[in-house]
Amino acid sequence: MEGEYGDIYHIIDIMIKKNEVYCTEIIDQGIDGEGIAKVNNMTIFISGAIKGEIVEILIVKVLSSFAYGKLLRVIKGSKNREKVDCSSYQKCGGCSLRHMKYKVTLSLKKDIVENCFYKILHREVKIEDCIGMDQPIGYRNKLIFPLGKNKEGKNTIGVYAKRSHTIIETDRCYLQNKKNEEIARFIFNFLQRENIQAYDEKNRNGIVRHIIIRNGYKTGDVMIILVTKDEKLIKENDLVNEVIVHYPEVKTIVKNVNKDNTNVILGKENIILYGNGYIYDKLGEFQFKISPFSFYQVNPIQTELLYNKAIEFAELTGKEIVFDLYCGIGTIGIFASKYAKKVYGIEIVEQAIKDAKENANMNAISNIEFYVGKVENLLPMLLKENKADVVFVDPPRKGLDENTIKTLLELESRKIVYISCNPATLARDLLMLTQKYKIKEIQPIDMFPFTSHVECVAVLEVKKTIEK
Ligand SMILES: C[S@@+](CC[C@H](N)C(=O)[O-])C[C@H]1O[C@@H](n2cnc3c(N)ncnc32)[C@H](O)[C@@H]1O
């Protein structure tokens, strides 16, 4: 490389330093999809670079055993590289894989899961091919746009830059449903016209912190949540009237008050400005009520696939007692209820359990019961009275706590179907569970195209049944 690229490049026999430029080959892909290079035995992570490429990089941060490089130029590109369609991609923290062909991102996600399992279980575990989307665009049913002040002190709306709270103004975010984005911009224009101030994190003044839009993919219903610093939002009635005239699909508008100096988006108080405070959506043959605080999967097309896979893995015969742990608004339990004798759901968010109970009634399901509380506390109590043949778990990113793992090990249920949005904690938990259960299958599903996130459904079978 020396002659061709001149002597501005530092070749491998010197220590790398911040602000220096190197020419290097990308030898691997990291857990967040970033390219990995080795220079002078130092591992360098480079966002936007693809395995096999020769790239020019600027070293931006050096730590004791690794460094971060910024991609300056692709000297020899990969055939897997895709022209980036988003003007904010370099700065935005939303996507990290838009520079790759979609099919390649799917095999990368399979590799990420495989590597996690190898690193934690120290053996190869078969991972199925990641199931992707036919149209991986505009798939999100939940938009969250932060508001703030730009350098000139003017209201701004957009997306957060990578690892920061700097707001980048975007023309179009290709993860978002187009209508949701249009409604968010309509609201922002109203705020501008009426001189209503965006909340400024630094000075803690201003009023509107976030605009959140959720939509029912099948029903077309739209919910707007305006997160404000105080209860008082001037001209809120005018805003509501203008929105519902322009967008009749808006079924409810909620003001969520968050007075705290925090990164947590939602405050504890919801004030309904219009409608009932909830919307509906359909998944499979079932209808679901969704409230502002309730978790609902963000990619409805892949969610149906995910739930159907989970039900298929459970191999229910109609005779089983089933537990749906971390049940949210009861979606998985309701899917399972058709094929089970009885289902119990546990969830920590009170409003989600209220929705879950209404969802069961609305769908005329009588063999399901929901409990509000922590899985780690409630599960052992419920198991004193009831056995469990099949357990579905769908915890948050941090995975299962020790108590729940202990309970599942003692339980020895016929099957555990584990749905996870974090392969690292999935692998950690499955390692523990393999004391009593055998891993049967792990199916990655692309719920979050062009981001490095990957969802998995894993099925475990109790060892004693298999040995019989
Ligand atoms: C990944 S979501 C899954 C929800 C649901 N299964 C679905 O598919 O929509 C995880 C859920 O776990 C709930 N949760 C978090 N910690 C919990 C705990 N310790 N006990 C019970 N539920 C919890 C969250 O409120 C959230 O609804």
Ligand as a Chemical Component Dictionary entry (heavy atoms), coordinates in Angstrom:
data_LIG
# 
_chem_comp.id                   LIG 
_chem_comp.type                 NON-POLYMER 
_chem_comp.pdbx_formal_charge   0 
_chem_comp.three_letter_code    LIG 
# 
loop_
_chem_comp_atom.comp_id 
_chem_comp_atom.atom_id 
_chem_comp_atom.alt_atom_id 
_chem_comp_atom.type_symbol 
_chem_comp_atom.charge 
_chem_comp_atom.model_Cartn_x 
_chem_comp_atom.model_Cartn_y 
_chem_comp_atom.model_Cartn_z 
_chem_comp_atom.pdbx_ordinal 
LIG C1  C1  C 0  -39.979 -7.233  25.736 1  
LIG S1  S1  S 1  -41.444 -6.747  26.541 2  
LIG C2  C2  C 0  -42.495 -8.064  26.077 3  
LIG C3  C3  C 0  -43.981 -7.822  26.187 4  
LIG C4  C4  C 0  -44.888 -8.804  25.489 5  
LIG N1  N1  N 0  -44.506 -10.170 25.707 6  
LIG C5  C5  C 0  -45.026 -8.486  24.014 7  
LIG O1  O1  O 0  -44.573 -9.263  23.164 8  
LIG O2  O2  O -1 -45.604 -7.435  23.685 9  
LIG C6  C6  C 0  -41.047 -7.017  28.197 10 
LIG C7  C7  C 0  -42.152 -6.731  29.186 11 
LIG O3  O3  O 0  -41.679 -7.077  30.487 12 
LIG C8  C8  C 0  -42.207 -6.167  31.422 13 
LIG N2  N2  N 0  -41.345 -6.301  32.615 14 
LIG C9  C9  C 0  -40.115 -5.779  32.828 15 
LIG N3  N3  N 0  -39.604 -6.219  33.989 16 
LIG C10 C10 C 0  -40.521 -7.067  34.534 17 
LIG C11 C11 C 0  -40.570 -7.845  35.721 18 
LIG N4  N4  N 0  -39.565 -7.870  36.584 19 
LIG N5  N5  N 0  -41.676 -8.589  35.935 20 
LIG C12 C12 C 0  -42.719 -8.577  35.084 21 
LIG N6  N6  N 0  -42.724 -7.850  33.931 22 
LIG C13 C13 C 0  -41.646 -7.107  33.659 23 
LIG C14 C14 C 0  -42.185 -4.837  30.690 24 
LIG O4  O4  O 0  -43.078 -3.922  31.250 25 
LIG C15 C15 C 0  -42.599 -5.269  29.270 26 
LIG O5  O5  O 0  -43.974 -5.210  29.110 27 
# 
loop_
_chem_comp_bond.comp_id 
_chem_comp_bond.atom_id_1 
_chem_comp_bond.atom_id_2 
_chem_comp_bond.value_order 
_chem_comp_bond.pdbx_ordinal 
LIG C1  S1  SING 1  
LIG S1  C2  SING 2  
LIG S1  C6  SING 3  
LIG C2  C3  SING 4  
LIG C3  C4  SING 5  
LIG C4  N1  SING 6  
LIG C4  C5  SING 7  
LIG C5  O1  DOUB 8  
LIG C5  O2  SING 9  
LIG C6  C7  SING 10 
LIG C7  O3  SING 11 
LIG C7  C15 SING 12 
LIG O3  C8  SING 13 
LIG C8  N2  SING 14 
LIG C8  C14 SING 15 
LIG N2  C9  SING 16 
LIG N2  C13 SING 17 
LIG C9  N3  DOUB 18 
LIG N3  C10 SING 19 
LIG C10 C11 SING 20 
LIG C10 C13 DOUB 21 
LIG C11 N4  SING 22 
LIG C11 N5  DOUB 23 
LIG N5  C12 SING 24 
LIG C12 N6  DOUB 25 
LIG N6  C13 SING 26 
LIG C14 O4  SING 27 
LIG C14 C15 SING 28 
LIG C15 O5  SING 29 
# 
